[in-house]
Amino acid sequence: QIQLVESGGGLVQPGGSLRLSCAASGRTFISLAMGWFRQAPGKDREFVAAISGNTITTRYADSVKGRFTISRDNAKNTMYLQMNSLKPEDTAVYYCACDTDYSSSTYWGRAQVYDYWGQGTQVTVSS
């Protein structure tokens, strides 16, 4: 069993930055792929970014490339999402997730790949 807890959300002006954290507990996650998804009101949950257990491989949604950076500190069992140049359309609840089945990175954009999810943290981008 893995527990995931997100933090770092909040209200930020357009063009601003936020750093989300996802703390994992319950078992070591050093070998497991992790991802960030988001869900805006009235919309489906969408992929944001993912990272391999060894941090070598990352994937990003086109909408966040060049603005968001995913990273992780396996010694702290924590994953991060640095979000820069935020836009109003980035407003959503952000969820972290963990894949325990060692899925190919080809499939990291699919929510079905992930077995464990956090409760989410709200990010609001507004002036």
Buried (B, 14 or more C-beta within 10 A) or exposed (E): EBEBBBEBBEEBEEEBEBBBBBBBEEBEBEEBBBBBBBBBEEEEBBBBBBBBBEBEEBBBBEBBEEBBBBBBEBEEBBBBBBBBEBEEEBBBBBBBBBBBEEBEBEBBBEBEBBEBBBEBBEBBBEE
